């Protein structure tokens, strides 16, 4: 069901404050995250092996010890139990929890869920989200969607729905027709949907010139296994150069919580030429953050959850969907992911 030897986005770094025990479920496994005295991130199975109480309901003690809130057993970042305050204080060899590799990159906490050694070089590059990147970054946002993560990825990799579901925000009548080109490089898929001499979407008009004049639009959305997505879109003068325009880089990091739920982290940054030199940058970032959240939470989320519920309720009627030309990207992504999961299972058997 899941690709395990990969990094998954667990939470934004700002979520994990010092002294906090933060729970997450990822790939159907309960986890608890905390910061060590050094500031580094640690992650353990969120189940005390004694009575299976969630460790995140306990305390983080000096010495990087997580104390179970039920009977006081204490665990260190390696997962070993180092204190049993009861009776002879003997610690059973089985009294331990699994420890996971966790790392911080690009303002995100990542976790490695597989049995192979964690490779930090495989953390995907979202460096534009770093505070020192020089980009104008929006709010780092989060949704929990009641649908399988693949369905959320399908929605992002086929943006032909934008003129209908997001009319007036990130879509419009002029963006229905587009030249669609799918490109694969290894286990990465890019879907290009450029448009020429069209009226800009509401978002791109605000990002670019705010005059409603016709533009050319670049639009490339990139998927990498298991669920890292980057949307690069923008507008520039018709027949002109992209370097004369402005756009948005959008990070979409999808993490399977369970088979039926997805942790969806997203953020964006404006790119290119700033035409309005007097624009209030704080107000713009707030507007862009709100506009994107409205599109994802109030438009994408309800339709994806309804779609997923129909599939769960009527499996016989929904096993063979009709495919359109616009589905070429999502189909390619799912095929790659299926092959990677199968290969991983064969290697581990």
C-alpha distance (Angstrom), angle and dihedral (degrees) to the residues before:
residue distance angle dihedral
X1 . . .
X2 3.83 . .
X3 3.77 138.3 .
X4 3.78 101.0 -124.1
X5 3.80 105.3 -177.6
X6 3.78 95.1 71.0
X7 3.79 140.5 86.0
X8 3.80 116.8 -96.6
X9 3.79 126.9 -164.5
X10 3.80 106.9 -113.5
X11 3.82 103.3 175.4
X12 3.77 142.5 -37.4
X13 3.81 111.3 -79.6
X14 3.80 91.1 -119.6
X15 3.83 88.9 62.5
X16 3.80 92.6 64.1
X17 3.78 105.0 69.8
X18 3.79 123.8 -178.4
X19 3.79 113.3 -83.4
X20 3.82 93.6 18.6
X21 3.79 129.4 123.4
X22 3.81 106.7 -150.9
X23 3.82 120.2 -170.0
X24 3.79 125.0 -147.4
X25 3.78 133.3 169.1
X26 3.81 112.1 -143.3
X27 3.82 126.1 173.5
X28 3.83 88.2 -4.3
X29 3.81 91.2 -58.3
X30 3.83 124.1 119.8
X31 3.81 112.1 -128.3
X32 3.78 137.3 178.7
X33 3.81 122.1 -153.9
X34 3.80 129.0 -161.4
X35 3.78 141.2 158.5
X36 3.77 120.2 -108.7
X37 3.78 120.6 -136.9
X38 3.81 87.2 -94.1
X39 3.80 90.3 58.3
X40 3.80 92.8 -112.2
X41 3.79 118.4 132.8
X42 3.80 123.3 -109.0
X43 3.80 128.0 -170.8
X44 3.80 129.8 -165.4
X45 3.77 137.1 173.0
X46 3.79 104.5 -85.3
X47 3.83 94.7 -130.7
X48 3.78 125.9 94.5
X49 3.84 104.8 -138.7
X50 3.82 91.0 -138.9
X51 3.82 104.0 65.6
X52 3.84 98.1 -13.9
X53 3.78 95.2 -111.6
X54 3.84 112.7 162.0
X55 3.78 108.9 -98.0
X56 3.80 91.9 -145.9
X57 3.83 87.5 71.4
X58 3.80 89.1 63.9
X59 3.80 132.0 68.0
X60 3.78 138.1 -83.1
X61 3.82 105.7 -129.8
X62 3.81 131.3 -166.1
X63 3.78 112.5 -78.8
X64 3.83 92.9 44.0
X65 3.80 91.9 -78.0
X66 3.79 122.0 153.5
X67 3.80 109.7 -149.6
X68 3.79 117.1 -155.5
X69 3.79 108.4 -124.3
X70 3.81 92.7 -141.8
X71 3.84 106.7 56.2
X72 3.80 103.7 -4.3
X73 3.81 101.3 -110.2
X74 3.80 109.5 160.0
X75 3.81 127.5 -141.1
X76 3.80 131.3 -170.1
X77 3.83 126.5 -147.5
X78 3.81 91.6 -90.3
X79 3.81 87.7 63.1
X80 3.81 94.8 -112.9
X81 3.79 119.8 136.5
X82 3.79 107.3 -125.1
X83 3.80 101.3 175.8
X84 3.78 136.8 39.3
X85 3.82 107.6 176.0
X86 3.83 94.2 -166.8
X87 3.83 134.0 91.6
X88 3.79 113.8 -32.9
X89 3.83 88.4 -6.7
X90 3.80 89.2 -124.3
X91 3.82 113.3 161.4
X92 3.80 116.4 -144.3
X93 3.84 115.7 -132.2
X94 3.81 86.5 -124.0
X95 3.79 92.4 56.5
X96 3.79 98.2 101.6
X97 3.77 140.3 96.2
X98 3.78 132.0 -140.2
X99 3.78 117.2 -91.2
X100 3.82 119.7 -149.2
X101 3.78 132.1 -155.3
X102 3.80 110.1 -109.5
X103 3.79 130.1 177.2
X104 3.81 140.1 175.2
X105 3.79 120.4 -126.4
X106 3.81 132.2 154.3
X107 3.84 94.5 0.6
X108 3.82 90.4 -55.7
X109 3.81 134.2 107.1
X110 3.82 110.1 -132.5
X111 3.79 128.4 -165.8
X112 3.81 131.1 -159.9
X113 3.81 110.0 -141.7
X114 3.81 101.1 -178.6
X115 3.80 136.1 89.6
X116 3.81 95.4 -120.6
X117 3.82 116.4 92.4
X118 3.79 111.1 -81.1
X119 3.80 112.2 -108.8
X120 3.85 113.5 -154.4
X121 3.82 90.3 -163.6
X122 3.82 88.4 68.6
X123 3.81 93.7 64.1
X124 3.83 102.7 115.9
X125 3.79 118.0 -111.1
X126 3.80 111.0 -106.0
X127 3.78 93.5 144.0
X128 3.79 91.9 141.8
X129 3.83 85.7 77.2
X130 3.80 92.6 61.8
X131 3.80 113.9 112.4
X132 3.80 90.2 -124.2
X133 3.82 95.5 47.3
X134 3.79 93.8 102.5
X135 3.81 91.8 -123.9
X136 3.79 124.9 123.8
X137 3.83 98.1 -114.9
X138 3.79 125.6 -160.2
X139 3.79 126.9 -140.4
X140 3.79 112.6 -60.9
X141 3.78 99.8 -119.6
X142 3.80 139.8 -171.6
X143 3.81 140.8 -160.5
X144 3.79 133.0 -179.9
X145 3.79 107.7 -143.5
X146 3.80 122.5 -162.2
X147 3.79 95.5 -134.6
X148 3.78 139.1 79.7
X149 3.81 113.5 -79.4
X150 3.80 92.7 -121.4
X151 3.77 91.0 62.0
X152 3.80 90.2 52.3
X153 3.82 89.3 50.4
X154 3.82 91.1 48.9
X155 3.80 88.7 54.8
X156 3.79 92.2 53.2
X157 3.79 96.4 43.6
X158 3.81 92.9 52.8
X159 3.80 106.2 52.9
X160 3.82 93.3 170.6
X161 3.82 85.2 104.2
X162 3.82 91.8 65.7
X163 3.83 97.8 88.4
X164 3.79 89.6 55.5
X165 3.80 107.2 31.5
X166 3.81 95.8 33.3
X167 3.81 101.8 31.5
X168 3.79 109.1 162.1
X169 3.81 95.1 13.8
X170 3.80 113.2 57.1
X171 3.79 97.1 -14.4
X172 3.77 141.3 44.0
X173 3.82 143.7 164.4
X174 3.81 92.9 -78.9
X175 3.81 92.3 56.4
X176 3.83 97.1 59.0
X177 3.80 94.1 89.0
X178 3.77 115.5 58.2
X179 3.76 139.9 151.3
X180 3.82 104.6 -108.8
X181 3.79 120.4 -155.1
X182 3.80 125.0 172.8
X183 3.78 119.0 -156.3
X184 3.82 127.2 -174.0
X185 3.80 125.4 -162.9
X186 3.80 110.9 177.5
X187 3.79 106.1 -57.0
X188 3.80 93.6 -16.0
X189 3.81 123.9 96.8
X190 3.80 126.4 -164.0
X191 3.80 125.0 -168.2
X192 3.81 114.9 -161.2
X193 3.85 119.5 -161.6
X194 3.83 107.3 171.8
X195 3.81 119.9 175.6
X196 3.80 128.7 -164.1
X197 3.81 131.2 -146.4
X198 3.81 97.2 -7.0
X199 3.76 135.9 139.7
X200 3.80 108.9 -94.2
X201 3.77 123.2 -111.9
X202 3.79 116.2 -107.7
X203 3.78 91.7 -102.3
X204 3.81 96.0 47.8
X205 3.80 91.9 45.4
X206 3.80 89.8 56.4
X207 3.80 92.3 43.9
X208 3.81 93.6 47.7
X209 3.83 123.6 29.6
X210 3.82 106.4 -28.7
X211 3.82 91.5 -139.5
X212 3.84 102.6 102.3
X213 3.80 91.4 -124.7
X214 3.79 119.2 150.3
X215 3.79 118.9 -87.7
X216 3.75 144.7 174.5
X217 3.82 112.8 -111.0
X218 3.77 129.1 -149.2
X219 3.79 116.1 -158.3
X220 3.79 125.5 176.5
X221 3.78 124.0 161.1
X222 3.80 118.6 -171.0
X223 3.81 128.3 -158.5
X224 3.80 126.1 -168.6
X225 3.80 125.7 -178.7
X226 2.88 130.7 -60.7
X227 3.81 99.0 12.8
X228 3.81 115.0 -45.8
X229 3.81 112.8 135.0
X230 3.80 131.1 -179.2
X231 3.81 122.8 -174.5
X232 3.81 116.5 -159.4
X233 3.80 113.4 -174.8
X234 3.78 137.2 150.1
X235 3.81 149.2 139.3
X236 3.79 135.2 -109.9
X237 3.84 137.4 169.2
X238 3.84 114.2 -63.8
X239 3.78 108.9 -91.4
X240 3.80 89.9 3.6
X241 3.77 135.3 110.5
X242 3.78 126.5 -73.6
X243 3.79 88.6 -132.4
X244 3.81 87.7 68.0
X245 3.78 92.5 58.4
X246 3.78 140.6 67.5
X247 3.76 134.6 -129.8
X248 3.77 149.7 153.7
X249 3.79 133.1 -91.9
X250 3.80 108.4 -152.0
X251 3.80 124.4 -165.3
X252 3.81 116.3 -155.0
X253 3.81 113.8 -178.0
X254 3.79 114.1 -176.7
X255 3.78 120.4 -166.7
X256 3.81 123.1 -175.6
X257 3.78 106.8 -125.3
X258 3.79 93.1 175.4
X259 3.78 134.0 -23.9
X260 3.80 87.5 -84.9
X261 3.82 103.2 37.1
X262 3.80 136.5 56.8
X263 3.80 132.0 -159.2
X264 3.81 104.4 -140.9
X265 3.81 118.0 -165.2
X266 3.79 118.5 -177.3
X267 3.80 140.4 171.5
X268 3.78 136.8 155.9
X269 3.79 144.3 -158.7
X270 3.78 132.7 -154.2
X271 3.81 116.0 -120.2
X272 3.77 135.2 -168.9
X273 3.79 134.2 18.6
X274 3.80 120.2 1.7
X275 3.81 105.2 -145.5
X276 3.80 97.4 179.1
X277 3.80 101.8 63.4
X278 3.79 92.2 179.5
X279 3.78 95.9 52.4
X280 3.79 116.3 128.6
X281 3.82 101.9 -115.4
X282 3.80 94.3 -160.8
X283 3.80 91.0 52.4
X284 3.81 90.7 46.9
X285 3.80 93.1 51.4
X286 3.81 89.6 50.0
X287 3.81 91.1 49.4
X288 3.82 93.4 48.1
X289 3.82 91.3 46.4
X290 3.81 91.6 50.3
X291 3.82 93.8 44.4
X292 3.79 92.8 52.1
X293 3.80 93.4 45.2
X294 3.81 90.0 49.9
X295 3.81 90.5 52.5
X296 3.80 94.5 47.8
X297 3.83 101.5 35.9
X298 3.81 101.5 34.9
X299 3.79 101.1 31.5
X300 3.83 112.6 21.1
X301 3.79 98.8 34.5
X302 3.84 98.9 54.9
X303 3.81 94.3 47.8
X304 3.82 94.2 44.5
X305 3.80 92.2 48.7
X306 3.83 91.3 47.0
X307 3.80 90.7 47.8
X308 3.79 91.6 49.6
X309 3.80 92.0 47.8
X310 3.82 90.3 53.4
X311 3.79 89.4 52.6
X312 3.80 92.0 49.8
X313 3.80 93.8 45.3
X314 3.80 97.7 42.8
X315 3.83 106.5 29.8
X316 3.80 95.3 157.3
X317 3.80 92.7 54.5
X318 3.82 95.9 44.7
X319 3.81 104.3 46.2
X320 3.82 96.2 98.0
X321 3.81 112.4 40.0
X322 3.78 119.7 -169.2
X323 3.78 108.9 -107.1
X324 3.81 126.2 -141.0
X325 3.80 128.7 -164.1
X326 3.82 87.4 -100.3
X327 3.82 89.9 64.1
X328 3.81 93.6 67.2
X329 3.82 92.9 97.1
X330 3.82 98.3 49.4
X331 3.81 91.5 43.9
X332 3.80 90.4 53.7
X333 3.82 91.9 48.7
X334 3.80 93.6 50.8
X335 3.79 92.0 47.3
X336 3.80 91.4 53.0
X337 3.81 92.2 47.3
X338 3.82 92.2 48.7
X339 3.80 90.3 52.1
X340 3.81 92.7 48.6
X341 3.81 92.9 49.1
X342 3.81 91.7 48.1
X343 3.81 91.4 49.1
X344 3.79 91.2 49.3
X345 3.81 91.6 51.0
X346 3.82 92.5 48.6
X347 3.80 91.7 50.5
X348 3.80 92.2 49.9
X349 3.82 96.1 46.5
